[in-house]
Amino acid sequence: MDKKTLLVMRFSSLGDVAMTVPVVKEFLIQNPETEIIYLSRKKFKPLFENVPNLKFHAADFEEEHKGLKGLIKLADELKFLKFDAIADLHNVIRSRILRIIIPARKKSSLNKGRKDRKALVRKVNKIRKPILSMPERYADVFHNLGYILDLSHRLHKNDSVKENAVGIAPFAMYEGKMYPIHKMRAVALNLAEKGLKVYLFGSKEEAKELETWEKLNSKIHSIAGKYELNEELEFIQKLRLMISMDSANMHLASIVGTRVISIWGNTHPFMGFLGYGQSIADVVQDETMTERPTSVFGKESKNADKKDYFQNISVDTVLEKVEMVLREV
């Protein structure tokens, strides 16, 4: 039987693209007669290394594939592959245009659930219950194309030899999602004093702050801005545990099968962005703040009241959760 060829598109952000990886892997296991061409930005290619029946096609939206002319050029690069179907896991202007101009017998796009999200974040008549998770929304795109995909929602643990080490990714894009830096620093120091090696994750811009943490204890090591994405994934794979915000690092850990303690502020797991295979039992959040979530992605409106969503989450609370998980891994 000839293989079917499926074009899958997701262009940003790192966390969102990473969240598609476990879904795509399970799809390919359950649909071995299908080959995926995954279209995304070149910098995300390491997320898909060694995935059987998947070929990565890099898009350059800054130069070569910029604007409408660039999208037409990109479509021309892909047309010869003769896709049986297109799965648009992004559903933005770029992907919609490509969906129109690239021929395929079947096409399906992501339902972002905007109505459900609004009901969850609004102040008046808030409907505070879990909505469909993003992995399930991604899966529905494949279902709409006629494919079978039954997600396991299990963390696929890796066989790597684990270091006696914990990773900490203390930053997030928005302040409302970020556990206060002085508290997170105290968590890192406490773990180092207990004999654990602590790796700090962040961008080049965040490296300066994390370098000051290294001076607190010789067991604290910052890798922020020093390694490529594929190398960071190797670090995360060898950790016993990762501590992160509601951020991309949680989803990177899911790709390599590392358990995550995630700390949540103005966002909430109800929104459907918990890392694939991660447990709600490993979430640290203040459930007494029933106004949460106040934001889908962490960005607050200019008129929003300034709140400390972490005021009731002490350093000891985080450390107790870490100790509990370390006994299990």
ZIVENZI-V357528 format. One record per residue. RES is the residue in one letter. SS is DSSP state (~ for helix, > for strand, _ for the rest). Layout:
[[RES & SS] [RES & SS]]
This chain:
[[M & _] [D & _] [K & _] [K & >] [T & >] [L & >] [L & >] [V & >] [M & >] [R & _] [F & _] [S & _] [S & _] [L & ~] [G & ~] [D & ~] [V & ~] [A & ~] [M & ~] [T & ~] [V & ~] [P & ~] [V & ~] [V & ~] [K & ~] [E & ~] [F & ~] [L & ~] [I & ~] [Q & ~] [N & _] [P & _] [E & _] [T & >] [E & >] [I & >] [I & >] [Y & >] [L & >] [S & >] [R & >] [K & ~] [K & ~] [F & ~] [K & ~] [P & ~] [L & ~] [F & ~] [E & _] [N & _] [V & _] [P & _] [N & _] [L & >] [K & >] [F & >] [H & >] [A & >] [A & >] [D & _] [F & _] [E & _] [E & _] [E & _] [H & _] [K & _] [G & ~] [L & ~] [K & ~] [G & ~] [L & ~] [I & ~] [K & ~] [L & ~] [A & ~] [D & ~] [E & ~] [L & ~] [K & ~] [F & _] [L & _] [K & _] [F & >] [D & >] [A & >] [I & >] [A & >] [D & >] [L & _] [H & _] [N & _] [V & _] [I & ~] [R & ~] [S & ~] [R & ~] [I & ~] [L & ~] [R & ~] [I & ~] [I & ~] [I & _] [P & _] [A & >] [R & >] [K & >] [K & >] [S & >] [S & >] [L & _] [N & _] [K & _] [G & _] [R & ~] [K & ~] [D & ~] [R & ~] [K & ~] [A & ~] [L & ~] [V & ~] [R & _] [K & _] [V & _] [N & _] [K & _] [I & _] [R & _] [K & _] [P & _] [I & _] [L & _] [S & _] [M & ~] [P & ~] [E & ~] [R & ~] [Y & ~] [A & ~] [D & ~] [V & ~] [F & ~] [H & ~] [N & _] [L & _] [G & _] [Y & _] [I & _] [L & _] [D & _] [L & _] [S & _] [H & _] [R & _] [L & _] [H & _] [K & _] [N & _] [D & _] [S & _] [V & _] [K & _] [E & _] [N & _] [A & >] [V & >] [G & >] [I & >] [A & >] [P & _] [F & _] [A & _] [M & _] [Y & _] [E & ~] [G & ~] [K & ~] [M & _] [Y & _] [P & _] [I & ~] [H & ~] [K & ~] [M & ~] [R & ~] [A & ~] [V & ~] [A & ~] [L & ~] [N & ~] [L & ~] [A & ~] [E & ~] [K & _] [G & _] [L & _] [K & >] [V & >] [Y & >] [L & >] [F & _] [G & _] [S & _] [K & _] [E & _] [E & _] [A & ~] [K & ~] [E & ~] [L & ~] [E & ~] [T & ~] [W & ~] [E & ~] [K & _] [L & _] [N & _] [S & _] [K & _] [I & >] [H & >] [S & >] [I & _] [A & _] [G & _] [K & _] [Y & _] [E & _] [L & ~] [N & ~] [E & ~] [E & ~] [L & ~] [E & ~] [F & ~] [I & ~] [Q & ~] [K & _] [L & _] [R & _] [L & >] [M & >] [I & >] [S & >] [M & >] [D & _] [S & _] [A & ~] [N & ~] [M & ~] [H & ~] [L & ~] [A & ~] [S & ~] [I & ~] [V & _] [G & _] [T & _] [R & _] [V & >] [I & >] [S & >] [I & >] [W & _] [G & _] [N & _] [T & _] [H & _] [P & ~] [F & ~] [M & ~] [G & _] [F & _] [L & _] [G & _] [Y & _] [G & _] [Q & _] [S & _] [I & ~] [A & ~] [D & ~] [V & >] [V & >] [Q & _] [D & _] [E & _] [T & _] [M & _] [T & _] [E & _] [R & _] [P & _] [T & _] [S & _] [V & _] [F & _] [G & _] [K & _] [E & _] [S & _] [K & _] [N & _] [A & _] [D & _] [K & _] [K & _] [D & _] [Y & _] [F & _] [Q & _] [N & _] [I & _] [S & _] [V & ~] [D & ~] [T & ~] [V & ~] [L & ~] [E & ~] [K & ~] [V & ~] [E & ~] [M & ~] [V & ~] [L & ~] [R & _] [E & _] [V & _]]
